[in-house]
Amino acid sequence: ISVQVGQTSIPQINGQAALCAYSTTSYYTPFTSNTNYTWTVTGGVITSNTGTSIIVRWNTGPAGVITLTATNASGCDSDNSANAAIAIVRPLSG
């Protein structure tokens, strides 16, 4: 008997790393078959989540963090996570 177990990919977060407060930005990761993706955000709110991409509305800052965890759908492999630090710039008040 031969059994093949897929591996969880190492997630990669793609998108802007510096932006203005209250802006809305999208982030994505390349798709890997048999992988489930879980996104979490601090410093903002996820307004849309398709699995491999999210849209985030950022708060006032000064910073935020995105965490993406990839899990093999078979449950036979451990989770792999990636973090992205986001710099949030506040507009000057005048």
Summary of the structure (lengths in Angstrom):
residues: 94
radius of gyration: 15.8
end to end distance: 71.9
largest distance: 71.9
contacts: 254
relative contact order: 0.33
helix: 0%
strand: 52%
